[in-house]
Amino acid sequence: MSQTEMPSSCPSPVVPSPFCRPALLCALCILLMLPPQASSCPPPCVCSTDGLVDCEGRGLTSPPPLHLLPTGSRCLLLANNKMTALMASTFANMSALEELDLSNNYLDHLPAGLFREMSNLTKLSLHNNSLTGTDPNLFQGLVALQSLDLSVNGLSSVPLGLLDELQSLRRLSLAGNRLHGLERAAFEPLTHLQHLELGQNPWECDCNLREFKHWMEWLLYRGGTVDAMECTLPKDLRGRDIRGVPVEMFNYCLQLEDENGAGDNPRTGAGGGSPPCSRASTDPTGSPISDSGNNEEPAGLAAGGGDSTSDCVRARYRPVSVRRAIGTVVIAGVVCGIVCIMMVAAAAYGCIYASLMAKYQRELKKRQPLMGDGEADGDDREEKQISSVA
């Protein structure tokens, strides 16, 4: 070997030098640790480093391969596509997602338990789809959900049990559907609800909506907000906001139930016409339990048999507009106070006037004899003066 030739640091790959083996092993380890670039984002979506997966407006007729989502994905946008159906396992193993947008699609049916594994989801939008009904177990598992948008669909009812697990919900939109009535028991689990949107629905403001109006007034009393809820029926209430309709206008419903019997109305409860005082008036052992979120009902309401049932109905249908009651009491107290003050002032004025008049009459009577004596004395003096002159 000549002095100008230097030994190669990496001989032929067939017989690698002992000096190159550690470097090759390190390179292989680094390559194995790197995630494959082809599966970093499901096509045709765009994924960002902040956890946003944007699949919006891609003309999708079915969800993309969501198993290719990056591990740190927090927000999935599937809005403005052409999806018509979803499988029950579409969102399996996606507990890390916090926001899901399925608005502006053609979804007409969602399977039960679709969101069961999305325990960290806080915002769900199903706005502007073709949903005409929902399974009571659709939102099972969404214990952390805070915002739910079901507006602009074809929903005609909200089934009992649909919202039972959404106890963290703070915002709910049901605007722009075909709702004509709502069951109070379906909304009582929403103890943290603060904003409710119910506008643009064909509401029938009759006895079937009375219970829900009571619950809505309790929501307003707790500081919540409800948008305009205009009546379409009956004719005398058409166009009026039910929030401004006095609850006393629904008192005739009690008379109708007393005449026809509460069990004749299929909307008053499930199974045998029991009154809808609570979703479960007794526990499995048969002992009565209180209805959570129904603070206007007195404790021990369900203790007893048939008598307790009628008491439960009366207590549930009792007007609970606390703000209106407080305002009425304050106004009545002010009016009564003003009237009492005026009556006391009038009585005092009458007494003072009567005493002054009596005193004036006594003084007048005393002065009349004195005035007569004075005139007689004057006449005597004149006669005396005349006689003295003569």
Disulfide bonds with the S-S distance in Angstrom:
Cys41-Cys47 1.99
Cys45-Cys55 1.83
Cys205-Cys231 1.83
Cys207-Cys253 1.90
Cys277-Cys312 1.76
